[in-house]
Amino acid sequence: MEQLGLGRQFGRLALRLDGVFTADGVFAHDRLRFVDFVDDVEELLEKVAWQEWGDKEVVDGFEEYILQHYSG
């Protein structure tokens, strides 16, 4: 994120990710549904994209891509 100039946004993203992964890095399905997590991350990315570039469309397709590749 720092390379993209988004380092100041990392704190917000890190707070959002806190608690959804176990200590060994596995997604904690018992705490949050994966589809809800992906939706939340996409919303956050849209806000960041809007603040940084004035265009939230740059993250369109994120949710669909992630769900197709990681939901089985």
mmCIF file of the N, C-alpha and C atoms, coordinates in Angstrom:
data_MODEL
# 
_entry.id   MODEL 
# 
loop_
_atom_site.group_PDB 
_atom_site.id 
_atom_site.type_symbol 
_atom_site.label_atom_id 
_atom_site.label_alt_id 
_atom_site.label_comp_id 
_atom_site.label_asym_id 
_atom_site.label_entity_id 
_atom_site.label_seq_id 
_atom_site.pdbx_PDB_ins_code 
_atom_site.Cartn_x 
_atom_site.Cartn_y 
_atom_site.Cartn_z 
_atom_site.occupancy 
_atom_site.B_iso_or_equiv 
_atom_site.pdbx_formal_charge 
_atom_site.auth_seq_id 
_atom_site.auth_comp_id 
_atom_site.auth_asym_id 
_atom_site.auth_atom_id 
_atom_site.pdbx_PDB_model_num 
ATOM 1   N N  . MET A 1 1  ? 0.818   -1.186  0.000   1.00 0.00 ? 1  MET A N  1 
ATOM 2   C CA . MET A 1 1  ? 0.000   0.000   0.000   1.00 0.00 ? 1  MET A CA 1 
ATOM 3   C C  . MET A 1 1  ? 0.867   1.256   0.000   1.00 0.00 ? 1  MET A C  1 
ATOM 4   N N  . GLU A 1 2  ? 1.981   1.158   0.658   1.00 0.00 ? 2  GLU A N  1 
ATOM 5   C CA . GLU A 1 2  ? 2.887   2.311   0.700   1.00 0.00 ? 2  GLU A CA 1 
ATOM 6   C C  . GLU A 1 2  ? 3.382   2.666   -0.701  1.00 0.00 ? 2  GLU A C  1 
ATOM 7   N N  . GLN A 1 3  ? 3.681   1.670   -1.502  1.00 0.00 ? 3  GLN A N  1 
ATOM 8   C CA . GLN A 1 3  ? 4.165   1.914   -2.866  1.00 0.00 ? 3  GLN A CA 1 
ATOM 9   C C  . GLN A 1 3  ? 3.118   2.615   -3.720  1.00 0.00 ? 3  GLN A C  1 
ATOM 10  N N  . LEU A 1 4  ? 1.855   2.400   -3.424  1.00 0.00 ? 4  LEU A N  1 
ATOM 11  C CA . LEU A 1 4  ? 0.783   3.057   -4.147  1.00 0.00 ? 4  LEU A CA 1 
ATOM 12  C C  . LEU A 1 4  ? 0.447   4.427   -3.569  1.00 0.00 ? 4  LEU A C  1 
ATOM 13  N N  . GLY A 1 5  ? 1.156   4.807   -2.502  1.00 0.00 ? 5  GLY A N  1 
ATOM 14  C CA . GLY A 1 5  ? 0.870   6.085   -1.867  1.00 0.00 ? 5  GLY A CA 1 
ATOM 15  C C  . GLY A 1 5  ? -0.306  6.027   -0.924  1.00 0.00 ? 5  GLY A C  1 
ATOM 16  N N  . LEU A 1 6  ? -0.635  4.831   -0.455  1.00 0.00 ? 6  LEU A N  1 
ATOM 17  C CA . LEU A 1 6  ? -1.804  4.652   0.404   1.00 0.00 ? 6  LEU A CA 1 
ATOM 18  C C  . LEU A 1 6  ? -1.431  4.303   1.839   1.00 0.00 ? 6  LEU A C  1 
ATOM 19  N N  . GLY A 1 7  ? -0.209  4.576   2.227   1.00 0.00 ? 7  GLY A N  1 
ATOM 20  C CA . GLY A 1 7  ? 0.253   4.212   3.555   1.00 0.00 ? 7  GLY A CA 1 
ATOM 21  C C  . GLY A 1 7  ? -0.580  4.780   4.678   1.00 0.00 ? 7  GLY A C  1 
ATOM 22  N N  . ARG A 1 8  ? -1.059  5.989   4.509   1.00 0.00 ? 8  ARG A N  1 
ATOM 23  C CA . ARG A 1 8  ? -1.851  6.596   5.599   1.00 0.00 ? 8  ARG A CA 1 
ATOM 24  C C  . ARG A 1 8  ? -3.200  5.911   5.760   1.00 0.00 ? 8  ARG A C  1 
ATOM 25  N N  . GLN A 1 9  ? -3.644  5.183   4.746   1.00 0.00 ? 9  GLN A N  1 
ATOM 26  C CA . GLN A 1 9  ? -4.907  4.454   4.826   1.00 0.00 ? 9  GLN A CA 1 
ATOM 27  C C  . GLN A 1 9  ? -4.748  3.088   5.479   1.00 0.00 ? 9  GLN A C  1 
ATOM 28  N N  . PHE A 1 10 ? -3.505  2.635   5.623   1.00 0.00 ? 10 PHE A N  1 
ATOM 29  C CA . PHE A 1 10 ? -3.268  1.288   6.121   1.00 0.00 ? 10 PHE A CA 1 
ATOM 30  C C  . PHE A 1 10 ? -3.826  1.081   7.527   1.00 0.00 ? 10 PHE A C  1 
ATOM 31  N N  . GLY A 1 11 ? -3.756  2.096   8.364   1.00 0.00 ? 11 GLY A N  1 
ATOM 32  C CA . GLY A 1 11 ? -4.273  1.965   9.730   1.00 0.00 ? 11 GLY A CA 1 
ATOM 33  C C  . GLY A 1 11 ? -5.742  1.606   9.751   1.00 0.00 ? 11 GLY A C  1 
ATOM 34  N N  . ARG A 1 12 ? -6.526  2.231   8.886   1.00 0.00 ? 12 ARG A N  1 
ATOM 35  C CA . ARG A 1 12 ? -7.958  1.925   8.815   1.00 0.00 ? 12 ARG A CA 1 
ATOM 36  C C  . ARG A 1 12 ? -8.184  0.508   8.329   1.00 0.00 ? 12 ARG A C  1 
ATOM 37  N N  . LEU A 1 13 ? -7.411  0.097   7.343   1.00 0.00 ? 13 LEU A N  1 
ATOM 38  C CA . LEU A 1 13 ? -7.548  -1.256  6.820   1.00 0.00 ? 13 LEU A CA 1 
ATOM 39  C C  . LEU A 1 13 ? -7.127  -2.278  7.867   1.00 0.00 ? 13 LEU A C  1 
ATOM 40  N N  . ALA A 1 14 ? -6.036  -2.008  8.558   1.00 0.00 ? 14 ALA A N  1 
ATOM 41  C CA . ALA A 1 14 ? -5.547  -2.937  9.581   1.00 0.00 ? 14 ALA A CA 1 
ATOM 42  C C  . ALA A 1 14 ? -6.578  -3.107  10.693  1.00 0.00 ? 14 ALA A C  1 
ATOM 43  N N  . LEU A 1 15 ? -7.245  -2.035  11.095  1.00 0.00 ? 15 LEU A N  1 
ATOM 44  C CA . LEU A 1 15 ? -8.281  -2.137  12.118  1.00 0.00 ? 15 LEU A CA 1 
ATOM 45  C C  . LEU A 1 15 ? -9.440  -3.004  11.640  1.00 0.00 ? 15 LEU A C  1 
ATOM 46  N N  . ARG A 1 16 ? -9.771  -2.885  10.364  1.00 0.00 ? 16 ARG A N  1 
ATOM 47  C CA . ARG A 1 16 ? -10.866 -3.662  9.795   1.00 0.00 ? 16 ARG A CA 1 
ATOM 48  C C  . ARG A 1 16 ? -10.519 -5.145  9.753   1.00 0.00 ? 16 ARG A C  1 
ATOM 49  N N  . LEU A 1 17 ? -9.244  -5.457  9.533   1.00 0.00 ? 17 LEU A N  1 
ATOM 50  C CA . LEU A 1 17 ? -8.811  -6.849  9.436   1.00 0.00 ? 17 LEU A CA 1 
ATOM 51  C C  . LEU A 1 17 ? -8.591  -7.493  10.798  1.00 0.00 ? 17 LEU A C  1 
ATOM 52  N N  . ASP A 1 18 ? -8.427  -6.682  11.813  1.00 0.00 ? 18 ASP A N  1 
ATOM 53  C CA . ASP A 1 18 ? -8.152  -7.194  13.152  1.00 0.00 ? 18 ASP A CA 1 
ATOM 54  C C  . ASP A 1 18 ? -9.277  -8.106  13.627  1.00 0.00 ? 18 ASP A C  1 
ATOM 55  N N  . GLY A 1 19 ? -8.924  -9.298  14.022  1.00 0.00 ? 19 GLY A N  1 
ATOM 56  C CA . GLY A 1 19 ? -9.890  -10.223 14.583  1.00 0.00 ? 19 GLY A CA 1 
ATOM 57  C C  . GLY A 1 19 ? -10.545 -11.168 13.589  1.00 0.00 ? 19 GLY A C  1 
ATOM 58  N N  . VAL A 1 20 ? -10.324 -10.982 12.294  1.00 0.00 ? 20 VAL A N  1 
ATOM 59  C CA . VAL A 1 20 ? -10.952 -11.886 11.331  1.00 0.00 ? 20 VAL A CA 1 
ATOM 60  C C  . VAL A 1 20 ? -10.011 -12.992 10.882  1.00 0.00 ? 20 VAL A C  1 
ATOM 61  N N  . PHE A 1 21 ? -8.778  -12.950 11.363  1.00 0.00 ? 21 PHE A N  1 
ATOM 62  C CA . PHE A 1 21 ? -7.824  -14.009 11.079  1.00 0.00 ? 21 PHE A CA 1 
ATOM 63  C C  . PHE A 1 21 ? -7.307  -14.564 12.397  1.00 0.00 ? 21 PHE A C  1 
ATOM 64  N N  . THR A 1 22 ? -7.075  -15.871 12.435  1.00 0.00 ? 22 THR A N  1 
ATOM 65  C CA . THR A 1 22 ? -6.520  -16.478 13.638  1.00 0.00 ? 22 THR A CA 1 
ATOM 66  C C  . THR A 1 22 ? -5.029  -16.154 13.710  1.00 0.00 ? 22 THR A C  1 
ATOM 67  N N  . ALA A 1 23 ? -4.401  -16.517 14.802  1.00 0.00 ? 23 ALA A N  1 
ATOM 68  C CA . ALA A 1 23 ? -2.981  -16.226 15.004  1.00 0.00 ? 23 ALA A CA 1 
ATOM 69  C C  . ALA A 1 23 ? -2.105  -16.834 13.917  1.00 0.00 ? 23 ALA A C  1 
ATOM 70  N N  . ASP A 1 24 ? -2.542  -17.951 13.347  1.00 0.00 ? 24 ASP A N  1 
ATOM 71  C CA . ASP A 1 24 ? -1.750  -18.588 12.287  1.00 0.00 ? 24 ASP A CA 1 
ATOM 72  C C  . ASP A 1 24 ? -2.129  -18.098 10.884  1.00 0.00 ? 24 ASP A C  1 
ATOM 73  N N  . GLY A 1 25 ? -2.963  -17.058 10.797  1.00 0.00 ? 25 GLY A N  1 
ATOM 74  C CA . GLY A 1 25 ? -3.285  -16.435 9.521   1.00 0.00 ? 25 GLY A CA 1 
ATOM 75  C C  . GLY A 1 25 ? -4.472  -17.028 8.774   1.00 0.00 ? 25 GLY A C  1 
ATOM 76  N N  . VAL A 1 26 ? -5.198  -17.924 9.397   1.00 0.00 ? 26 VAL A N  1 
ATOM 77  C CA . VAL A 1 26 ? -6.359  -18.544 8.766   1.00 0.00 ? 26 VAL A CA 1 
ATOM 78  C C  . VAL A 1 26 ? -7.588  -17.662 9.012   1.00 0.00 ? 26 VAL A C  1 
ATOM 79  N N  . PHE A 1 27 ? -8.407  -17.477 7.975   1.00 0.00 ? 27 PHE A N  1 
ATOM 80  C CA . PHE A 1 27 ? -9.625  -16.692 8.123   1.00 0.00 ? 27 PHE A CA 1 
ATOM 81  C C  . PHE A 1 27 ? -10.539 -17.350 9.146   1.00 0.00 ? 27 PHE A C  1 
ATOM 82  N N  . ALA A 1 28 ? -11.041 -16.565 10.067  1.00 0.00 ? 28 ALA A N  1 
ATOM 83  C CA . ALA A 1 28 ? -11.876 -17.077 11.163  1.00 0.00 ? 28 ALA A CA 1 
ATOM 84  C C  . ALA A 1 28 ? -13.353 -17.068 10.751  1.00 0.00 ? 28 ALA A C  1 
ATOM 85  N N  . HIS A 1 29 ? -13.787 -18.123 10.090  1.00 0.00 ? 29 HIS A N  1 
ATOM 86  C CA . HIS A 1 29 ? -15.154 -18.206 9.581   1.00 0.00 ? 29 HIS A CA 1 
ATOM 87  C C  . HIS A 1 29 ? -16.202 -18.178 10.687  1.00 0.00 ? 29 HIS A C  1 
ATOM 88  N N  . ASP A 1 30 ? -15.801 -18.546 11.894  1.00 0.00 ? 30 ASP A N  1 
ATOM 89  C CA . ASP A 1 30 ? -16.758 -18.536 12.989  1.00 0.00 ? 30 ASP A CA 1 
ATOM 90  C C  . ASP A 1 30 ? -16.998 -17.120 13.529  1.00 0.00 ? 30 ASP A C  1 
ATOM 91  N N  . ARG A 1 31 ? -16.200 -16.160 13.114  1.00 0.00 ? 31 ARG A N  1 
ATOM 92  C CA . ARG A 1 31 ? -16.353 -14.773 13.564  1.00 0.00 ? 31 ARG A CA 1 
ATOM 93  C C  . ARG A 1 31 ? -17.078 -13.899 12.550  1.00 0.00 ? 31 ARG A C  1 
ATOM 94  N N  . LEU A 1 32 ? -16.945 -14.245 11.275  1.00 0.00 ? 32 LEU A N  1 
ATOM 95  C CA . LEU A 1 32 ? -17.514 -13.424 10.212  1.00 0.00 ? 32 LEU A CA 1 
ATOM 96  C C  . LEU A 1 32 ? -17.612 -14.257 8.944   1.00 0.00 ? 32 LEU A C  1 
ATOM 97  N N  . ARG A 1 33 ? -18.743 -14.114 8.256   1.00 0.00 ? 33 ARG A N  1 
ATOM 98  C CA . ARG A 1 33 ? -18.876 -14.823 6.980   1.00 0.00 ? 33 ARG A CA 1 
ATOM 99  C C  . ARG A 1 33 ? -17.898 -14.219 5.979   1.00 0.00 ? 33 ARG A C  1 
ATOM 100 N N  . PHE A 1 34 ? -17.277 -15.065 5.175   1.00 0.00 ? 34 PHE A N  1 
ATOM 101 C CA . PHE A 1 34 ? -16.276 -14.603 4.216   1.00 0.00 ? 34 PHE A CA 1 
ATOM 102 C C  . PHE A 1 34 ? -16.868 -13.595 3.239   1.00 0.00 ? 34 PHE A C  1 
ATOM 103 N N  . VAL A 1 35 ? -18.079 -13.845 2.753   1.00 0.00 ? 35 VAL A N  1 
ATOM 104 C CA . VAL A 1 35 ? -18.693 -12.920 1.794   1.00 0.00 ? 35 VAL A CA 1 
ATOM 105 C C  . VAL A 1 35 ? -18.925 -11.545 2.415   1.00 0.00 ? 35 VAL A C  1 
ATOM 106 N N  . ASP A 1 36 ? -19.258 -11.506 3.701   1.00 0.00 ? 36 ASP A N  1 
ATOM 107 C CA . ASP A 1 36 ? -19.438 -10.222 4.386   1.00 0.00 ? 36 ASP A CA 1 
ATOM 108 C C  . ASP A 1 36 ? -18.100 -9.501  4.542   1.00 0.00 ? 36 ASP A C  1 
ATOM 109 N N  . PHE A 1 37 ? -17.066 -10.266 4.836   1.00 0.00 ? 37 PHE A N  1 
ATOM 110 C CA . PHE A 1 37 ? -15.725 -9.705  4.961   1.00 0.00 ? 37 PHE A CA 1 
ATOM 111 C C  . PHE A 1 37 ? -15.274 -9.087  3.639   1.00 0.00 ? 37 PHE A C  1 
ATOM 112 N N  . VAL A 1 38 ? -15.453 -9.810  2.546   1.00 0.00 ? 38 VAL A N  1 
ATOM 113 C CA . VAL A 1 38 ? -15.038 -9.321  1.234   1.00 0.00 ? 38 VAL A CA 1 
ATOM 114 C C  . VAL A 1 38 ? -15.825 -8.069  0.868   1.00 0.00 ? 38 VAL A C  1 
ATOM 115 N N  . ASP A 1 39 ? -17.105 -8.049  1.162   1.00 0.00 ? 39 ASP A N  1 
ATOM 116 C CA . ASP A 1 39 ? -17.934 -6.877  0.898   1.00 0.00 ? 39 ASP A CA 1 
ATOM 117 C C  . ASP A 1 39 ? -17.433 -5.671  1.693   1.00 0.00 ? 39 ASP A C  1 
ATOM 118 N N  . ASP A 1 40 ? -17.109 -5.873  2.963   1.00 0.00 ? 40 ASP A N  1 
ATOM 119 C CA . ASP A 1 40 ? -16.579 -4.795  3.805   1.00 0.00 ? 40 ASP A CA 1 
ATOM 120 C C  . ASP A 1 40 ? -15.257 -4.261  3.263   1.00 0.00 ? 40 ASP A C  1 
ATOM 121 N N  . VAL A 1 41 ? -14.387 -5.158  2.840   1.00 0.00 ? 41 VAL A N  1 
ATOM 122 C CA . VAL A 1 41 ? -13.086 -4.738  2.307   1.00 0.00 ? 41 VAL A CA 1 
ATOM 123 C C  . VAL A 1 41 ? -13.288 -3.948  1.010   1.00 0.00 ? 41 VAL A C  1 
ATOM 124 N N  . GLU A 1 42 ? -14.196 -4.393  0.151   1.00 0.00 ? 42 GLU A N  1 
ATOM 125 C CA . GLU A 1 42 ? -14.447 -3.662  -1.085  1.00 0.00 ? 42 GLU A CA 1 
ATOM 126 C C  . GLU A 1 42 ? -14.963 -2.250  -0.788  1.00 0.00 ? 42 GLU A C  1 
ATOM 127 N N  . GLU A 1 43 ? -15.858 -2.121  0.183   1.00 0.00 ? 43 GLU A N  1 
ATOM 128 C CA . GLU A 1 43 ? -16.368 -0.796  0.557   1.00 0.00 ? 43 GLU A CA 1 
ATOM 129 C C  . GLU A 1 43 ? -15.236 0.096   1.051   1.00 0.00 ? 43 GLU A C  1 
ATOM 130 N N  . LEU A 1 44 ? -14.357 -0.464  1.851   1.00 0.00 ? 44 LEU A N  1 
ATOM 131 C CA . LEU A 1 44 ? -13.220 0.307   2.346   1.00 0.00 ? 44 LEU A CA 1 
ATOM 132 C C  . LEU A 1 44 ? -12.299 0.717   1.196   1.00 0.00 ? 44 LEU A C  1 
ATOM 133 N N  . LEU A 1 45 ? -12.038 -0.209  0.291   1.00 0.00 ? 45 LEU A N  1 
ATOM 134 C CA . LEU A 1 45 ? -11.195 0.104   -0.865  1.00 0.00 ? 45 LEU A CA 1 
ATOM 135 C C  . LEU A 1 45 ? -11.823 1.186   -1.742  1.00 0.00 ? 45 LEU A C  1 
ATOM 136 N N  . GLU A 1 46 ? -13.144 1.170   -1.876  1.00 0.00 ? 46 GLU A N  1 
ATOM 137 C CA . GLU A 1 46 ? -13.824 2.210   -2.643  1.00 0.00 ? 46 GLU A CA 1 
ATOM 138 C C  . GLU A 1 46 ? -13.624 3.577   -1.992  1.00 0.00 ? 46 GLU A C  1 
ATOM 139 N N  . LYS A 1 47 ? -13.723 3.630   -0.674  1.00 0.00 ? 47 LYS A N  1 
ATOM 140 C CA . LYS A 1 47 ? -13.511 4.899   0.045   1.00 0.00 ? 47 LYS A CA 1 
ATOM 141 C C  . LYS A 1 47 ? -12.080 5.401   -0.148  1.00 0.00 ? 47 LYS A C  1 
ATOM 142 N N  . VAL A 1 48 ? -11.136 4.488   -0.032  1.00 0.00 ? 48 VAL A N  1 
ATOM 143 C CA . VAL A 1 48 ? -9.730  4.859   -0.208  1.00 0.00 ? 48 VAL A CA 1 
ATOM 144 C C  . VAL A 1 48 ? -9.495  5.340   -1.640  1.00 0.00 ? 48 VAL A C  1 
ATOM 145 N N  . ALA A 1 49 ? -10.016 4.618   -2.617  1.00 0.00 ? 49 ALA A N  1 
ATOM 146 C CA . ALA A 1 49 ? -9.843  4.997   -4.020  1.00 0.00 ? 49 ALA A CA 1 
ATOM 147 C C  . ALA A 1 49 ? -10.463 6.363   -4.294  1.00 0.00 ? 49 ALA A C  1 
ATOM 148 N N  . TRP A 1 50 ? -11.614 6.625   -3.694  1.00 0.00 ? 50 TRP A N  1 
ATOM 149 C CA . TRP A 1 50 ? -12.262 7.921   -3.884  1.00 0.00 ? 50 TRP A CA 1 
ATOM 150 C C  . TRP A 1 50 ? -11.427 9.043   -3.271  1.00 0.00 ? 50 TRP A C  1 
ATOM 151 N N  . GLN A 1 51 ? -10.922 8.818   -2.064  1.00 0.00 ? 51 GLN A N  1 
ATOM 152 C CA . GLN A 1 51 ? -10.114 9.838   -1.378  1.00 0.00 ? 51 GLN A CA 1 
ATOM 153 C C  . GLN A 1 51 ? -8.807  10.100  -2.096  1.00 0.00 ? 51 GLN A C  1 
ATOM 154 N N  . GLU A 1 52 ? -8.185  9.055   -2.598  1.00 0.00 ? 52 GLU A N  1 
ATOM 155 C CA . GLU A 1 52 ? -6.863  9.192   -3.194  1.00 0.00 ? 52 GLU A CA 1 
ATOM 156 C C  . GLU A 1 52 ? -6.894  9.592   -4.669  1.00 0.00 ? 52 GLU A C  1 
ATOM 157 N N  . TRP A 1 53 ? -7.858  9.060   -5.422  1.00 0.00 ? 53 TRP A N  1 
ATOM 158 C CA . TRP A 1 53 ? -7.860  9.272   -6.863  1.00 0.00 ? 53 TRP A CA 1 
ATOM 159 C C  . TRP A 1 53 ? -9.144  9.900   -7.387  1.00 0.00 ? 53 TRP A C  1 
ATOM 160 N N  . GLY A 1 54 ? -10.144 10.069  -6.510  1.00 0.00 ? 54 GLY A N  1 
ATOM 161 C CA . GLY A 1 54 ? -11.414 10.629  -6.946  1.00 0.00 ? 54 GLY A CA 1 
ATOM 162 C C  . GLY A 1 54 ? -12.209 9.691   -7.835  1.00 0.00 ? 54 GLY A C  1 
ATOM 163 N N  . ASP A 1 55 ? -11.930 8.406   -7.747  1.00 0.00 ? 55 ASP A N  1 
ATOM 164 C CA . ASP A 1 55 ? -12.589 7.426   -8.609  1.00 0.00 ? 55 ASP A CA 1 
ATOM 165 C C  . ASP A 1 55 ? -12.676 6.083   -7.898  1.00 0.00 ? 55 ASP A C  1 
ATOM 166 N N  . LYS A 1 56 ? -13.873 5.745   -7.441  1.00 0.00 ? 56 LYS A N  1 
ATOM 167 C CA . LYS A 1 56 ? -14.020 4.463   -6.752  1.00 0.00 ? 56 LYS A CA 1 
ATOM 168 C C  . LYS A 1 56 ? -14.174 3.300   -7.729  1.00 0.00 ? 56 LYS A C  1 
ATOM 169 N N  . GLU A 1 57 ? -14.351 3.617   -8.992  1.00 0.00 ? 57 GLU A N  1 
ATOM 170 C CA . GLU A 1 57 ? -14.507 2.584   -10.022 1.00 0.00 ? 57 GLU A CA 1 
ATOM 171 C C  . GLU A 1 57 ? -13.244 1.742   -10.195 1.00 0.00 ? 57 GLU A C  1 
ATOM 172 N N  . VAL A 1 58 ? -12.097 2.253   -9.760  1.00 0.00 ? 58 VAL A N  1 
ATOM 173 C CA . VAL A 1 58 ? -10.847 1.508   -9.956  1.00 0.00 ? 58 VAL A CA 1 
ATOM 174 C C  . VAL A 1 58 ? -10.831 0.184   -9.192  1.00 0.00 ? 58 VAL A C  1 
ATOM 175 N N  . VAL A 1 59 ? -11.699 0.042   -8.214  1.00 0.00 ? 59 VAL A N  1 
ATOM 176 C CA . VAL A 1 59 ? -11.746 -1.216  -7.467  1.00 0.00 ? 59 VAL A CA 1 
ATOM 177 C C  . VAL A 1 59 ? -12.949 -2.065  -7.838  1.00 0.00 ? 59 VAL A C  1 
ATOM 178 N N  . ASP A 1 60 ? -13.687 -1.635  -8.875  1.00 0.00 ? 60 ASP A N  1 
ATOM 179 C CA . ASP A 1 60 ? -14.809 -2.459  -9.341  1.00 0.00 ? 60 ASP A CA 1 
ATOM 180 C C  . ASP A 1 60 ? -14.308 -3.846  -9.710  1.00 0.00 ? 60 ASP A C  1 
ATOM 181 N N  . GLY A 1 61 ? -15.065 -4.803  -9.353  1.00 0.00 ? 61 GLY A N  1 
ATOM 182 C CA . GLY A 1 61 ? -14.701 -6.171  -9.676  1.00 0.00 ? 61 GLY A CA 1 
ATOM 183 C C  . GLY A 1 61 ? -13.911 -6.870  -8.584  1.00 0.00 ? 61 GLY A C  1 
ATOM 184 N N  . PHE A 1 62 ? -13.489 -6.141  -7.561  1.00 0.00 ? 62 PHE A N  1 
ATOM 185 C CA . PHE A 1 62 ? -12.709 -6.754  -6.474  1.00 0.00 ? 62 PHE A CA 1 
ATOM 186 C C  . PHE A 1 62 ? -13.479 -7.892  -5.821  1.00 0.00 ? 62 PHE A C  1 
ATOM 187 N N  . GLU A 1 63 ? -14.714 -7.590  -5.400  1.00 0.00 ? 63 GLU A N  1 
ATOM 188 C CA . GLU A 1 63 ? -15.507 -8.583  -4.680  1.00 0.00 ? 63 GLU A CA 1 
ATOM 189 C C  . GLU A 1 63 ? -15.754 -9.816  -5.547  1.00 0.00 ? 63 GLU A C  1 
ATOM 190 N N  . GLU A 1 64 ? -16.145 -9.609  -6.780  1.00 0.00 ? 64 GLU A N  1 
ATOM 191 C CA . GLU A 1 64 ? -16.400 -10.726 -7.687  1.00 0.00 ? 64 GLU A CA 1 
ATOM 192 C C  . GLU A 1 64 ? -15.134 -11.561 -7.898  1.00 0.00 ? 64 GLU A C  1 
ATOM 193 N N  . TYR A 1 65 ? -14.010 -10.893 -8.105  1.00 0.00 ? 65 TYR A N  1 
ATOM 194 C CA . TYR A 1 65 ? -12.744 -11.603 -8.310  1.00 0.00 ? 65 TYR A CA 1 
ATOM 195 C C  . TYR A 1 65 ? -12.393 -12.469 -7.099  1.00 0.00 ? 65 TYR A C  1 
ATOM 196 N N  . ILE A 1 66 ? -12.449 -11.884 -5.932  1.00 0.00 ? 66 ILE A N  1 
ATOM 197 C CA . ILE A 1 66 ? -12.085 -12.617 -4.710  1.00 0.00 ? 66 ILE A CA 1 
ATOM 198 C C  . ILE A 1 66 ? -13.017 -13.800 -4.487  1.00 0.00 ? 66 ILE A C  1 
ATOM 199 N N  . LEU A 1 67 ? -14.309 -13.572 -4.619  1.00 0.00 ? 67 LEU A N  1 
ATOM 200 C CA . LEU A 1 67 ? -15.249 -14.664 -4.380  1.00 0.00 ? 67 LEU A CA 1 
ATOM 201 C C  . LEU A 1 67 ? -15.093 -15.783 -5.401  1.00 0.00 ? 67 LEU A C  1 
ATOM 202 N N  . GLN A 1 68 ? -14.809 -15.453 -6.641  1.00 0.00 ? 68 GLN A N  1 
ATOM 203 C CA . GLN A 1 68 ? -14.599 -16.493 -7.649  1.00 0.00 ? 68 GLN A CA 1 
ATOM 204 C C  . GLN A 1 68 ? -13.356 -17.308 -7.371  1.00 0.00 ? 68 GLN A C  1 
ATOM 205 N N  . HIS A 1 69 ? -12.314 -16.673 -6.869  1.00 0.00 ? 69 HIS A N  1 
ATOM 206 C CA . HIS A 1 69 ? -11.049 -17.354 -6.688  1.00 0.00 ? 69 HIS A CA 1 
ATOM 207 C C  . HIS A 1 69 ? -10.861 -18.020 -5.329  1.00 0.00 ? 69 HIS A C  1 
ATOM 208 N N  . TYR A 1 70 ? -11.581 -17.540 -4.314  1.00 0.00 ? 70 TYR A N  1 
ATOM 209 C CA . TYR A 1 70 ? -11.320 -18.062 -2.975  1.00 0.00 ? 70 TYR A CA 1 
ATOM 210 C C  . TYR A 1 70 ? -12.521 -18.675 -2.281  1.00 0.00 ? 70 TYR A C  1 
ATOM 211 N N  . SER A 1 71 ? -13.688 -18.553 -2.835  1.00 0.00 ? 71 SER A N  1 
ATOM 212 C CA . SER A 1 71 ? -14.866 -19.123 -2.167  1.00 0.00 ? 71 SER A CA 1 
ATOM 213 C C  . SER A 1 71 ? -15.115 -20.568 -2.525  1.00 0.00 ? 71 SER A C  1 
ATOM 214 N N  . GLY A 1 72 ? -14.448 -21.050 -3.533  1.00 0.00 ? 72 GLY A N  1 
ATOM 215 C CA . GLY A 1 72 ? -14.655 -22.438 -3.931  1.00 0.00 ? 72 GLY A CA 1 
ATOM 216 C C  . GLY A 1 72 ? -15.877 -22.487 -4.753  1.00 0.00 ? 72 GLY A C  1 
# 
